Amino acid sequence: MALSLIAPPVLTPVDLDQLRAHLRLEEGEDDEYLQRCLDTAVVHYDGDDGELGRALIAQTWRETFTTVPPAGGSVMLSLLPVASVSKVEVLNPADAWEEVPGSAVELFEADDRFHVSSAIWPRAGRQRETLRIEYVAGYGVAASAVPLPICQAILLFAAHLYKCREPVVFSGAPVEVPLSIGRLVANYKVWWR
């Protein structure tokens, strides 16, 4: 199973103005470095490689699978939360991608995971990756859709990166990332990934 980002989000959960206000900086003051800190903080939490195992703002992903389930069977998607399924395709014995009709595809949630099932799955060939699913994952298209604790963690982490330009701070006891940031997102982590 492999994930590929098809369409990235069009905005971030926290913007530069919010970070600047949090740090009490004037507009234009160190904006390039500030933006880099913000981008790093967002990447740290968002998407397939992010710490949470979640998509934050709506983005389109393609996930490939090595097997096609039997009729009525389902596959479990890796990212959370899933808003919709765009396309389901099976690589048939003729080495051509065959689309499963949208009317036969069902997206459902069970045990805090999202699954895709179909009453009819086309016959798959013998290739290594025979099933691919494109889907939109994320809390929504607006930054306000992302849970506030996640936005606050991004804001705090970006501010921490801006203020502490070394990996470990040695004034007093050495400290890495403040524990409060980890606690803000603990409930949103996908632990089974």
N, C-alpha and C positions, 0 to 999 in steps of 0.2 A: 504494500500500500504506500502510495506516494502522493504528496500534495504539491500543487503548483498554483501560484497566485496568477489569476487571469486578469482581474481588474482591481487595482488597489483602491482603498478608500479615498474619497475626494477631499476630506478634511481630517483633522485630528480631534480627539476628545478635549484637549486643552489647547488654546491658541497662544501665540506670542504675547498678545495684550494681557491675557490673564496671568501668564508667568511674570511679565514685567511688573504688573501691579502687585503680585505676591512678593516680589523681591524689592518693591518700592524703588524701581529704576525709572528714569526718564526715557521717553521715546527716543530711539536711535542710539541709546547708550549700550554699547557692546552687543548690538542686535545679532550680528552674525554668529558669535559664540553662543549667545543665549538660544538662538534657533537650533544650533547643533546639539545643545544640551537637551532641549525639548524633544527633538527628533530621536535622540538616543533613548530618552525615557519612554517614549511611545513604543519604539521598537522593542524595548525590554519587556513590555507587557503584552503587545498585540500580536495576533496571528499565530501561525504554526510554530515558529521558533520562540514566541513570547513565553514568559514565565507562567502566564495564566492558562495557556492552551485554548484561548478564546479569540475570536475576532471582535474588535470593539465597535468600529464604525462599519456599516455595510460594505462588503467587498466580495468579489467573486473568486471562487477557488475551483480547481479541478482535482478530484481525487481518483486515483486509479487503484484497482483491486486485481488480485491474481485469479480469483474464481468468480463465477457467476452462480448465484444461489438457485436452487430449484424453484419451480413455479410456486408463487405465493411466499417465497422466502425473502429475506431482507439482508441488507448490509448496514453496518454501523458507520456513521460518518465521524471523522476525527475532531473537527472543530465545533465549537459551540458559540453562541446559539445559531441555529440554522433558520433562516427566514423563508427560503423557497428553494426549490430544485429547478434549474434552468434546462438541463439536458441530461439524459441517461443514454449511454451507448454501449453496445457489446461488439467486440471484434469477432466477426463470424469466421467460419472455416475458410472462406474465400479471401481472408485478410482485408475485409472492408468493414468500416464502422457502421453498424446498423442501429438506428435510433429507436429506442423504446417509446411507443406513443405516450404522450403526456397523460392521456386519460387512463393509462394502465399503471401509472406511477403514483405511489402514495408516500408522503413524508409524514412520519409520526414520531412522537417522543415517548420513550419508555425508560424508566430508571435514570432520569436526568441525561439521557443520551438521545441523539436523533438518528433515525433509521430510515432507509429508503427500501420500499418493497414494490413488487410488481406481480400481478396475477399471471403475466406471461413474460418470461425472459427469453430472448432469442437464443438459439443454440450458439455456443461459443466455440472458437477454434482452439488450437493447442498452444497458443502463444503465451508468453509469460504474464503479460497484463492484458486481461480480456474484458474488463469492465471499467468504464470511466464515467464519473458523475460530476457535472458542474452545478454548483450551488452558491447561493448568496448566504454568507454568514455575517453576523454582527447584530448589535442591539438595535440598530436603525440607521437612518441616513443623517440624522442630526446629532451633534455632540451632546445635546441634552438627553439623548436616549441612553447614554452610557451611565451605569450606576455611579453615583457621586463618590463612593469610597475609592473606586478605580481612578476617577479623574483626580481626586485629591492625592492619591499615591503617585500618579504621574507628575503632578505639580510639585510635590515634595521631593521626588527623586530628581527632577530636572533642576530644582533649586539647589539641592545637595550637590549635584554635578557642577553647577555654576560656582558655588561658593567654595567647595572643597576640590581643588583641581589636582589633588594627589589621591591615589587609591586608598591610602590610610592616613588618618589625621593623628598626629602625635602630640597635640596639646593636651596634657593630662593622660588619661588611659587611651591607648590606641583603639579607634572605632572605625568600622567599615560603614555600611549603610545603616541608617537609624532603624531600630527595631519597629518603630511605629509605622513605617512604610510597609513592612512585611505583614504586620497585623491588619492593615487596612484592606489588603487584597486576599487574605487567607481564605475567606469564604467563597471567593470566586475562582480559586485554583482548580484545575482539572487534575486530580491526583492519579488517575489511572493511565495517563499517557506515558 
